[in-house]
Amino acid sequence: MSMKLATASALLATSASAKVFFHEKFDSMDKWVASEAREGLGKFELSSGKFSGDAKINQGLRSTEDAKFYGAATEIAEGVQNKGKDLVVSMSVKHEQGIGCGGGYIKIGPQMDLKKFNGDSEYFLMFGPDKCGSTNKVHVIFGGYKKADNNLLWKKSPSFPTDKYTHVYTLVVKPDLTYELFVDQESKEKGTLPEDWDFLKPKEIDDPEDKKPADWVDEAQIDDPEDKKPEDWDSQPEKIKDPEATKPEDWDEEDDGEWEAPEIANPEYKGTWKPKRIANPAYKGVWKAKRIPNPEFEDDKEMYYPKSPLKWVGIDVWQVESGSIWDNIIIGDDLAEVNAIVDATWGATKEAEKTAQKAAEEAAKPKEEEKEAEDDEEDEEL
């Protein structure tokens, strides 16, 4: 078999085995279940926003009410189980409102009653952008590790674009315990799960039985025993009478008492004498306890996949300013397959979206100018 034929066969085999477990295009909201876990949750609607590259392709789930919590989830019919395979999660988020404080992330978790979905629900992965004030980062949080409330925060905090366009966030987690984050199909962060999350306890710890010797010298410097204070060091006081001061002409000694010049800092005063510091010849360095194997360390080569099939995708966020649009939530086991969907959606419409946004801004200018003129007239009348 030729090299080209072998390569083509390998690519076909990979494509054939690749799987997309879930793809939410938001053609409707019929399969999304509104949470009943708390009252007063914000409402979602289907929308492509005030501007879009394609009204149909860019239609997504939009938050509609300011200063609200949001909670809704949908079932993953087949369930996701990626043992021995990559886990690829992707979605687009558009903050066309210019969000100042609010989440744009999703959660993915095991079987549950979706009507009870809330911030305390057990999940496997929380992923996506989050902004409030100076905080501007993409979350990747692994939830429920070994116990339901053990949610592991990412040690990295990459920022995300803060413009009003649609952006795509893609996470790849591999069986070799490596991961990579992409924003708009460009790699932004990569590393390993054990290094960047606290899945594992340290392999070694300080020996609790090891004690610092009583004669250990950990003072790096000492006073120079050969250095002596000069005999005239203390000859000058700290303060002296101000030689430039003169008694005020209206000073009355009978009423004001005897006049005395105010004191000022003495420029000749040398301060408290201290001997020079020199290296301590007896210094042994900073003492450290011996390191021993941690009896509580347990290695885990399977931290990359959920122990129970993932059965739902949910949005559980707080937003001060509403108007965010979630779209094309994809879960698969092959990055190329997921990117093919991204290319056909975000990739096919991103330039048209920018054109539409500029057109919307131009169309809004006359109205803004008219409103400014009306405000000026009202101010003049007042």
N, C-alpha and C positions, 0 to 999 in steps of 0.2 A: 504494500500500500504506500502511495506517495505521501510526502510530508504534508502537502496541501490538503489531500483527501483525509488524512488522519486528523488534521486540525479541524476541518469542517465537520467531521463526524463527531468530534469531541464537543464542539459548540452546539450541534444539534441535540446531542445527548443531554447537555446541561440545560438547554432551553426546554426540552421535553420533561425534565424532572423538576424544573422550577415551578413553584406554586404561589399563587396569590390567594391567601386565605380570606381576605376581606378587602373590599373597595367600596367606599361610600362616596357616590357622586352627587348626592343630594338632589336627585330628580324629584323626590318628595320627602316629607317628614313622617310618613305613615309608620315607619318602623322605629321611630324614636319615642322613647317613653319619658314623659316628664316626671321628675322626682316628686314624691309626696312626703319626703322626709322632713320638710320644713315649709312654713307658709311664706307667701310673699316673694317667691322666686321670680326672677326676670323671665320674660317670654322671648322665645326664639321665633324667627320667621325665615322663609326662604328668600334669598335676595342675592343679586350680583353686585349690589351697592350703587352708589351714585355715579360710578363710572366703571367700565369693564372692557376687556378686550373682546369678549363674546358673552352676551347675556346668558346663554344657555350653558356653555362650558364652565363659566365662572360663577354659576349659581351655587351658593353654599348656605350654611346655617349662620344666621346673623343675630347678634344680640341687639335688643331694641329698647331697653330701659336703663337709664343711668342709675348709678349707685344701687346696684342689685347683686345678689348672689344668683348664680345660674346653676341648674342641675338637670341634666338629661343624659340618657344612655340608650344604646341600641345593642341588640344581640349579635354576636358572631355565630352564625348558624352552625358552621362546621366545627368551630373551636380551633384554637391554635396550639400546636404542640411541636416544638422545633428541636427536639433532642437530636443531636448529631447534625444539625443544619443551622445556617445563618438565620437570624431574626432581623427582618428589615421593616421598620416602621417609618411611614412618611405621611406628611400632611401639608396643606398650605394654610396660611393665616394672613388675612389682610386687615390691617388696622387703619382703615381709611379715615377714621375720626381723629387720628392723631392722638392715640391713647396716652394718657399721663399716668394712669394707675389702673392696672387690670391684668388678668391672666389671659393667655392665649393657648394654653396647653391642653392636652387630653390625658385620660387615664385608661389603662387596659387591665382587666382583671378576670378572676375566675368566676364561676357560676354564682349568681345571686339574684334576688328579687329586685328588678330594676326600679320598681316604684320606691324602694327603700334606699336607693343610691344617694350617698351624701359624702361629706368630706372625710368621714371616718371609715368609709367602706374599704375593705382590703383590696389592694391592687398589686399588680406585678410591676407595672411601669407607669411613671408619670413623665410626660415628655412634651416640651414646647416652650414658647417664649413667655416671659413674665416681666412686667415693668411696673414700678411704682417709685416715683421720685428719682433718686440717683440709681436705684436698682434697675438693671437692664440686662437680663441674662436668659440663656436657654437652660431650662431644667432638664436633667436626666436623673430621675430618682427611682431606685429599685425598691419596691415596697414589699412588706410582708416576708422578709427574709428570715426563715426558720420560725418566726412568730408573727402574728397578724400586724402588730403595731411597730415592727422593726423596719422603719423606712430609711434607706441609706442615701444620704445626700452626696452629690457629686462634689469632688474637691476642686473642680474647675468651674469657672463662671464666664463662659464666652458670651459676648454681647450679640445682639441681633439688630438688623436694620430698623431704624425708627421712622422711615418714610411711610407714605400712605399706600404703597403698592403691595401686591400679593407676593409673599415669599414662601419658599418651600423648605421644610425642615425634615431631614432624613437621618435616621439612626440605624447603624448596622452593628449587630452584636454577633460574634462568631464563636464556634465551639472551642477554639484555641484560647478563649478568654480575652481576645482583643476586641476593640470597638472603634468606630469612626463616626463622627458627626459631620454631616454636610448641610450647608445652607445654600440654597439655590444651586444645588449640584456641585458646589465647591467644598472641598474638605476644609473644615475649620478646627477640629480637634481629633486626636486619636490617642490611644494608650491601651492599658490593660485594666480589666475589672478589679483584680486584687489591689492594684496600686492606686487607683483613683476612686474607689469606694471601700468602705470598711466592712467588706464581706467577712474577712478573716481576722482573728486575733493575731497579735504578733507572734512570730515563730520563737523569738527569744525574749526573755525578761531579765531584769536585774535579780540576782540571787538575794532573796530576803535574809539569808543567813550570813551573808558577807557584810562585815562591819569595817568601818574605817579604823585603822590602827590609831591608838592613842597618841603615838608620837609622829603621826603624819603631819607634815608641814605643808599647808596649802596657801601660805601667804607669799605671793610672788615677789613683793618688794618690801624692804625694811628701811628704817632710818639709818643713815650712814653714821656709824659710831665714831668716825674720825672727824665728822663735821661739828664745829663748835660755834656757838653764838658769839659774834664780835662784842667786845667790851662796851662799845659806844652804841650798841643797837637800840637800847631803851632810853637814850639821852634826850629824845624829842617826844613831847606829849602828842596824843592823837588830835587834840584841838588846841587852837590858840585864839587870842583876841584878834579881831579883825583890825589890822593896822590902818585900813582905809576908812574905817567908820568914824564918824564925828558926832558929837552930841547935838541933838536938834536945838535950834535957836530958842524954841518955846519950852525947852525942858525946865521944869520948876522942881528943884530938889526938895523943897518943903512938901510939895504935893506928890511928886513922882518918885522921890527917893534919890539916892546917889546913882548917877548914870554910869553904866558899865557898857563897854563895847561888846557887841555880840560875838559869839565864838564861830570860828570857821574851821574847816578841815586843815590840818597842818600839812603843807606840802613836803615837809621834811620828815614826817612820821613814816616809819618803815613797816608798821604793822606787827602782828605777832610773828616772832621768829620760828621757823620750822627747819629742821635739818633736811638736807638733801635726801632723796630716796634713791636707793640702789638695789640692784638685783639681789635677792636673798639666796646665798649659796646653799642653804639647806632646803630650798624649795623642791618639792617632789612632783609638782603638777596637780591638776584637778583630780581628786580621787573619784573613781568610778567603781561601782560594784561589779563583780564578775557577772557575765551573761550566761544564763543557763537556758536549756530548752523549756519553752512554756508548756506546762502540762495541760493547759486548756486549748492549745492550738489544734485545730482540726482542718486539714486541707479539704478543699471542695473544688473538684474539676467540673462540676455540673451547675455552677451558679448562674450560668448564662441562659438557662431555660427554666420556665415555670414548672413546678411539680404537678400542678393541675392545669388542664387545658384552659386557655384564655377564652372567655365566652362573651365578653362585652367590651365596648368602647364607650367612654363617657366624657362629658365636659362638665367639670365642677370648678367654677371660677367665681371670683368677685371682680366686678368692673365698675369703676367710678364713671368712666365715659363709655357708653355703649356704642355699637357699630362695627364690632369685629366680625369677620366672616371666616368660618372654618370650611374647608373644602378638600376633596380628594384625599380622604383618610385611607391609607393603604397599609396592609400588613401582608408581608410575603416572606419568602426565604431566599430570594435572589435579587441582588441590587440591580442588575441589568434589566430584569423583568419589571421591577418597580419604576426604574428610570424611564422605561419605554412609555409607561402611563404618564409620568411627569412630563415627558417630552410632548405627548399628544394633548396635554391640557395646559399646564402653566407655560411650557416652552412654546406652544403654538399661539399663545395669546399675550405674552408679557409685553411685547413691543406695542401691540395694539392698545393694551391697557394704559401705557404711558401716554400714547397719543390721545386717548379718550380723557385722561385726567387733565391734560393741558387744555383740551377743548372745553371741559367742564369749568376750569378756572377762568378761561376767557369769557365764557357765557355768563359767569357770575359777576364779572367786573362791572357791567352797567348797573346791575341791581345794587351792588355795594356802593357805587358812586351816587346813585339816586338816594339811597338811604342816608349817606353822609350829608348830602345836600339838605335833605329834610331835617336832619338833626341840627344842622347849622341854622336853618330858618327858625326852628323852635327855640334855639339858644338866643337868637337875636330878638325874638318876641318877648322872651323873659327879661 
